[in-house]
Amino acid sequence: MTNIWLRTGAVLMGLLLWFHVATEKTYNHQLTLPINEIMLAENLALAENPPESLTILVTASGKQLLRNKWRASGLRINATQYRPGRYNIDLNTSNTSLIDPRTDLSMDEILSPNSFLLNVDYFDQQEKEITPNIIITPDEGYTVKEIQTPLPSKIKVSGARSVLRSIKSLTTEQKEVSGLRNNLSLTLAVIYPEAYGLTLEPDSIEVNIEIVPVQTRLFENVPILIYNSPSGKSVSIDPLSVDIEMTGPPKEINLLNKNALVASVDFAKLNGADSAVISIACPPRFRVKRSSVLSVRIFVK
């Protein structure tokens, strides 16, 4: 038994010695690292995406190659000499370096890509309107009285001037909320535009939603309109009007004008039938609870 433990210990010592010797050696190694920084002159910014990574050749000890910190730090490209414009930059060890350099490691060559298109523009800041992307379904008997103006209502966007000009407005992540009976406050993350190097301040907004019990009101004898009637023919319908029961916020529904409701049928959607389903359009925040008839008979002469 003693001999077994001695032999095992000798094998382990041999492996440790081999590992130490192997990792002390210097190797030429090819690897791909991310481009994490591009240095530009003051008040300038990139207007297009640079390559995500470069394949390089390094000389390093085995121990250094096993470490990950310097790999994650990635590469830096120095482009401080360029003014606004488009340039094809040749990449080499004079303008490209490791962000986390080590004494026992050197970058020998840029293998791929060895050049890329650099689009330099002036740095700018602009305020953009923000629109919340919210889908709200109140509980039965309740309605949305108001979705208040977001706080803040504008977002400061920083980046290349030409990119900022192309951004008309911003939106948020989509949020669906159902079964609401009470007021709600939401914090929504702003969606970054698909452009390189932009920063947003702030990167989220607050939206307050006011929920109120609905009130019901009956609108009688709303005329039914006919769209897309065939030319040269007389078209009539039965019935000529419909009673519509609407629900909505108490104050608003009392002010709702009957003329804001449009009941209609589309002759083009008959498909050979002699009846058509009534479509009812109403202003936002109001809902059709019930109508006295769902369809009409159509007569063509």
C-alpha positions as CSV (number, residue, x, y, z in Angstrom):
1,M,0.0,0.0,0.0
2,T,2.9,2.4,0.8
3,N,4.4,1.8,-2.6
4,I,1.1,2.7,-4.3
5,W,0.9,6.0,-2.5
6,L,4.6,6.7,-3.3
7,R,4.0,6.0,-6.9
8,T,0.9,8.1,-7.1
9,G,2.7,11.0,-5.4
10,A,5.6,10.7,-7.9
11,V,3.2,10.8,-10.8
12,L,1.5,13.9,-9.5
13,M,4.8,15.6,-8.9
14,G,5.8,14.7,-12.4
15,L,2.6,16.1,-13.9
16,L,3.0,19.4,-11.9
17,L,6.6,19.7,-13.1
18,W,5.6,19.1,-16.7
19,F,2.8,21.7,-16.4
20,H,5.1,24.2,-14.9
21,V,7.7,23.7,-17.7
22,A,5.1,23.7,-20.4
23,T,3.4,26.9,-19.3
24,E,6.8,28.7,-18.9
25,K,7.5,28.2,-22.6
26,T,6.7,30.9,-25.1
27,Y,4.2,30.2,-27.9
28,N,3.0,31.9,-31.1
29,H,-0.8,31.7,-30.9
30,Q,-3.6,32.8,-33.2
31,L,-6.8,34.0,-31.5
32,T,-9.8,36.3,-32.1
33,L,-10.4,39.3,-29.7
34,P,-13.3,41.8,-29.6
35,I,-12.7,45.5,-30.6
36,N,-13.8,47.2,-27.4
37,E,-12.5,50.8,-28.0
38,I,-11.9,53.1,-30.9
39,M,-10.1,56.3,-30.0
40,L,-11.2,59.4,-31.8
41,A,-10.4,63.1,-31.6
42,E,-12.5,65.2,-29.2
43,N,-16.1,65.9,-30.3
44,L,-16.1,63.2,-32.9
45,A,-18.0,59.9,-33.1
46,L,-18.4,56.9,-35.3
47,A,-21.4,56.9,-37.7
48,E,-21.1,53.2,-38.7
49,N,-20.3,49.9,-37.0
50,P,-16.6,48.8,-36.9
51,P,-15.7,45.1,-37.1
52,E,-16.8,43.3,-33.9
53,S,-13.5,41.5,-33.6
54,L,-10.0,40.9,-35.1
55,T,-8.0,37.7,-35.5
56,I,-4.5,38.4,-34.4
57,L,-1.2,36.6,-33.8
58,V,0.4,36.9,-30.3
59,T,3.6,35.7,-28.7
60,A,3.0,34.7,-25.0
61,S,3.9,32.3,-22.3
62,G,1.7,29.3,-21.7
63,K,0.5,30.8,-18.4
64,Q,-0.5,34.0,-20.0
65,L,-2.5,32.2,-22.7
66,L,-4.4,30.4,-20.0
67,R,-5.6,33.7,-18.4
68,N,-8.9,35.3,-19.6
69,K,-8.9,38.8,-18.3
70,W,-6.7,40.3,-21.0
71,R,-8.7,38.5,-23.7
72,A,-12.0,39.9,-22.4
73,S,-10.5,43.5,-22.3
74,G,-10.1,43.1,-26.1
75,L,-8.4,45.5,-28.5
76,R,-8.1,49.3,-28.9
77,I,-7.8,51.1,-32.3
78,N,-6.2,54.5,-32.4
79,A,-7.9,56.8,-35.0
80,T,-7.4,60.1,-33.3
81,Q,-5.7,61.6,-36.5
82,Y,-8.9,61.3,-38.6
83,R,-11.3,64.2,-39.1
84,P,-15.0,63.8,-40.2
85,G,-15.2,61.7,-43.4
86,R,-14.9,58.1,-44.6
87,Y,-11.6,56.3,-44.6
88,N,-10.3,52.9,-45.4
89,I,-7.9,52.1,-42.4
90,D,-5.1,49.6,-42.7
91,L,-4.8,47.8,-39.4
92,N,-1.4,47.0,-37.9
93,T,0.4,46.9,-34.6
94,S,1.1,50.7,-34.7
95,N,-2.6,51.6,-34.5
96,T,-4.0,48.5,-32.9
97,S,-3.1,47.3,-29.4
98,L,-4.3,45.3,-26.5
99,I,-6.3,47.2,-23.9
100,D,-4.8,45.2,-21.1
101,P,-1.1,44.7,-22.2
102,R,1.1,42.2,-20.3
103,T,4.9,42.2,-20.1
104,D,5.1,38.6,-21.1
105,L,2.8,39.0,-24.1
106,S,3.1,40.8,-27.4
107,M,0.8,41.2,-30.4
108,D,2.8,40.4,-33.6
109,E,0.4,40.7,-36.4
110,I,-3.2,41.6,-37.5
111,L,-4.4,38.6,-39.5
112,S,-8.1,39.4,-40.4
113,P,-9.5,41.7,-41.3
114,N,-6.5,43.8,-41.9
115,S,-8.5,46.9,-42.9
116,F,-12.0,48.4,-42.5
117,L,-14.1,51.4,-43.5
118,L,-14.1,54.1,-40.8
119,N,-17.0,56.6,-40.9
120,V,-16.2,59.6,-38.7
121,D,-18.7,62.3,-37.9
122,Y,-19.2,65.1,-35.4
123,F,-20.5,64.2,-32.0
124,D,-23.9,65.7,-31.1
125,Q,-26.7,65.5,-28.6
126,Q,-30.4,65.9,-29.5
127,E,-33.7,65.4,-27.6
128,K,-36.1,62.9,-29.1
129,E,-39.8,62.4,-28.3
130,I,-40.6,59.0,-26.6
131,T,-43.7,57.0,-27.2
132,P,-44.6,54.2,-24.7
133,N,-45.5,50.8,-26.2
134,I,-48.3,49.7,-23.9
135,I,-51.2,47.4,-24.5
136,I,-53.8,47.8,-21.7
137,T,-56.9,45.7,-21.2
138,P,-58.9,46.9,-18.2
139,D,-61.1,44.5,-16.2
140,E,-64.8,44.2,-17.1
141,G,-66.6,47.4,-16.1
142,Y,-63.4,49.6,-16.2
143,T,-61.7,51.7,-18.8
144,V,-58.6,53.7,-19.4
145,K,-59.4,57.4,-18.6
146,E,-55.9,58.6,-19.5
147,I,-52.4,57.5,-20.3
148,Q,-50.4,60.5,-19.0
149,T,-47.5,62.1,-20.7
150,P,-44.3,60.0,-20.0
151,L,-41.8,61.3,-17.5
152,P,-39.6,62.5,-19.1
153,S,-41.4,63.2,-22.4
154,K,-38.1,63.5,-24.2
155,I,-34.8,61.5,-24.2
156,K,-31.4,62.9,-24.7
157,V,-29.6,60.9,-27.4
158,S,-25.8,61.3,-27.9
159,G,-23.8,60.0,-30.9
160,A,-22.8,60.8,-34.5
161,R,-24.7,63.8,-35.9
162,S,-25.8,62.1,-39.1
163,V,-27.2,59.1,-37.1
164,L,-29.2,61.4,-34.8
165,R,-30.8,63.1,-37.8
166,S,-32.2,59.8,-39.0
167,I,-33.9,59.2,-35.6
168,K,-37.4,60.8,-35.6
169,S,-38.6,59.4,-32.3
170,L,-38.0,56.6,-29.7
171,T,-40.2,53.9,-28.2
172,T,-40.1,51.6,-25.2
173,E,-40.1,47.9,-24.6
174,Q,-43.6,46.5,-25.1
175,K,-45.7,46.0,-22.0
176,E,-49.0,44.2,-21.8
177,V,-51.2,44.7,-18.8
178,S,-54.7,43.2,-18.3
179,G,-57.4,43.0,-15.7
180,L,-56.8,46.5,-14.4
181,R,-59.1,48.0,-11.9
182,N,-56.8,50.6,-10.3
183,N,-54.4,53.3,-11.4
184,L,-51.0,52.0,-12.4
185,S,-47.4,53.4,-12.7
186,L,-45.0,51.6,-15.0
187,T,-41.3,52.0,-15.6
188,L,-40.4,51.1,-19.1
189,A,-36.9,50.7,-20.7
190,V,-36.2,52.7,-23.8
191,I,-35.3,50.7,-26.9
192,Y,-31.9,51.7,-28.3
193,P,-32.1,52.5,-32.0
194,E,-30.2,50.2,-34.3
195,A,-27.1,52.4,-34.7
196,Y,-23.6,52.2,-33.4
197,G,-22.3,54.1,-30.3
198,L,-25.5,55.8,-29.1
199,T,-26.1,56.6,-25.5
200,L,-29.5,57.5,-24.0
201,E,-30.2,59.7,-21.0
202,P,-32.3,58.5,-19.2
203,D,-32.7,55.0,-20.5
204,S,-36.1,54.4,-19.0
205,I,-39.3,56.4,-18.5
206,E,-42.3,56.4,-16.1
207,V,-45.8,56.2,-17.4
208,N,-48.9,56.7,-15.2
209,I,-52.2,55.2,-16.3
210,E,-55.6,56.3,-14.8
211,I,-58.3,53.6,-14.6
212,V,-61.9,54.5,-13.9
213,P,-65.2,52.6,-13.7
214,V,-67.1,52.8,-17.0
215,Q,-70.4,54.4,-17.5
216,T,-73.0,53.2,-20.0
217,R,-75.0,55.4,-22.4
218,L,-77.4,54.5,-25.1
219,F,-77.3,56.1,-28.5
220,E,-80.6,55.6,-30.4
221,N,-81.2,55.5,-34.2
222,V,-77.6,55.8,-35.4
223,P,-77.9,55.7,-39.2
224,I,-76.2,52.8,-41.0
225,L,-74.1,53.8,-44.0
226,I,-73.4,51.7,-47.1
227,Y,-69.9,51.7,-48.6
228,N,-68.8,50.6,-52.1
229,S,-72.3,50.4,-53.6
230,P,-72.4,49.2,-57.2
231,S,-72.8,52.1,-59.7
232,G,-76.1,52.2,-61.7
233,K,-78.0,50.2,-59.1
234,S,-80.3,51.1,-56.3
235,V,-79.2,49.6,-52.9
236,S,-81.3,49.6,-49.8
237,I,-81.0,48.0,-46.4
238,D,-83.2,46.9,-43.5
239,P,-83.0,48.2,-40.8
240,L,-81.8,51.7,-41.6
241,S,-80.5,52.5,-38.2
242,V,-79.1,50.8,-35.1
243,D,-79.2,51.5,-31.3
244,I,-75.8,51.4,-29.8
245,E,-74.9,51.0,-26.1
246,M,-71.5,52.5,-25.4
247,T,-69.2,52.4,-22.4
248,G,-66.5,54.8,-21.5
249,P,-65.1,57.2,-18.8
250,P,-68.0,58.9,-17.1
251,K,-67.3,62.6,-18.0
252,E,-66.2,61.8,-21.5
253,I,-69.1,59.6,-22.4
254,N,-71.6,62.3,-21.3
255,L,-69.9,64.6,-23.8
256,L,-69.7,62.1,-26.6
257,N,-71.6,63.3,-29.7
258,K,-73.8,60.8,-31.5
259,N,-72.2,61.9,-34.8
260,A,-68.8,60.5,-33.6
261,L,-70.3,57.0,-33.9
262,V,-70.2,55.5,-37.4
263,A,-72.2,52.3,-38.2
264,S,-71.6,50.9,-41.7
265,V,-71.7,47.9,-44.0
266,D,-69.4,47.2,-46.9
267,F,-71.2,46.0,-50.1
268,A,-67.9,44.7,-51.4
269,K,-67.7,42.1,-48.7
270,L,-71.1,40.5,-49.4
271,N,-69.6,37.5,-51.4
272,G,-73.0,36.7,-52.9
273,A,-75.0,36.9,-49.6
274,D,-78.0,39.1,-49.0
275,S,-76.9,40.3,-45.6
276,A,-73.9,42.1,-44.1
277,V,-72.4,42.5,-40.6
278,I,-72.6,46.0,-39.2
279,S,-69.2,47.6,-38.3
280,I,-69.2,50.2,-35.6
281,A,-66.4,52.7,-35.3
282,C,-66.0,55.0,-32.2
283,P,-63.4,57.3,-30.7
284,P,-60.6,55.9,-28.6
285,R,-61.3,54.9,-25.0
286,F,-64.9,54.1,-25.8
287,R,-66.2,50.6,-26.3
288,V,-69.4,49.1,-27.9
289,K,-71.1,47.2,-25.2
290,R,-74.2,46.1,-27.2
291,S,-76.0,47.0,-30.5
292,S,-79.7,46.4,-31.2
293,V,-78.9,44.5,-34.4
294,L,-75.7,42.8,-35.7
295,S,-76.4,42.7,-39.4
296,V,-78.7,44.1,-42.1
297,R,-80.5,42.7,-45.1
298,I,-79.5,44.2,-48.4
299,F,-81.8,44.7,-51.4
300,V,-80.4,45.5,-54.9
301,K,-82.6,46.8,-57.8
